[in-house]
Amino acid sequence: MNRRQRIIISIMLAVASLVLLISAFNPGFLERKQKPSDITIQVILRSNEGDYWQNVMMGTQAAVREFGITMYTTTPYDEADADGQLKAAMLSLETNPDAIVLAASGDETFAPFLKEAAERHIPVIAIDSLLTSGTIKSYIGMDNYAAGQQALEELAGQLEGKGDIAIVKHSTGGINGELREQGIVDALVQYPGIRLVDRISCEGDHNSCKEAVAEELRKRQLNGIVALNTEASIGAAMQLKDEQAADRVKLIGFDSSQELLEMLQDNQLQKLIVQNPFSMGYLGIKYAMEAALGHKVPARVEINRKLIDRNNMFWKDNQKLLFPVVQ
């Protein structure tokens, strides 16, 4: 054996030793998939009902068609059932997916899941809801804290900087609702004439939010309301319509649905802060696939939010946002 052959053999042995060393600390290394068609992604959402989650699903399905991966979807029976969603998430780990896309109902609740996924070397892409209780590869969604600040800014503008307001929050809001609410509270210092007089809580469908707003309006005279998600926004708008109070009580809502857009057009609420759930679903699958293939993915992908009112809701770009089926 000549010197050159000995050098080649030494290099090959060194490479083999390195591969074995890496695989010892990362059991999934040798099994890493090489092409999208080999990839299986588990998608775990908070719900499969309502326009918002249907649009998220449309985005995931578009990505599946484009990339040729295999996708399985799990949703709990009740969007507010964080424990049920956690149980479904833990069970999904037993199927050994290559990556998981998770829209979580809570943050701390999912700490055990994120720990287990990390130990199994299964990358998790968080969409819609930011997760801070464990390791994720990427968060895809809007800045909910900044969105809360924007909501108060818009309401303060409607009220010309003076008035009593309330926040309507729903039990399914999770960390998104908490961040939006904190954004509102922190932004109040910029508007000394605006007074937050109550925080109204509701659960179930929008009718419970409607009743909660009705009770609030019986107790005190409000000048404005910020509703933190779809159900809260629909319920508040419905009650203001029933009381013919839309002119004297200004409403800023979150998300979009057919009901909200109709009420926006009828001036039952003034503004909606919306994001693009279609893009969120699509990018969730895209980056989950990239992570499963061992590619680097961005730690955070911020979905731009838009302020929709009756004047711009029919603009072409906003139509694509509000009705993504046309994409």
Secondary structure, DSSP 8 states (H G I E B T S, - for coil): --HHHHHHHHHHHHHHHHHHHHHHH-TTTTT---SGGG-EEEEE-S-S-HHHHHHHHHHHHHHHHHH--EEEEE--SSTT-HHHHHHHHHHHHTT--SEEEE--S-SGGGHHHHHHHHHTT--EEEESS---SS--SEEEE--HHHHHHHHHHHHHHHTTT-EEEEEEEEGGGHHHHHHHHHHHHHHGGG-TTEEEEEEEEE-SSHHHHHHHHHHHHHH---SEEEE-SHHHHHHHHHHHHHTT-TTTSEEEEES--HHHHHHHHTTSSSEEEE--HHHHHHHHHHHHHHHHTT----SEEE---EEE-TTTTTSHHHHHHH-GGG-
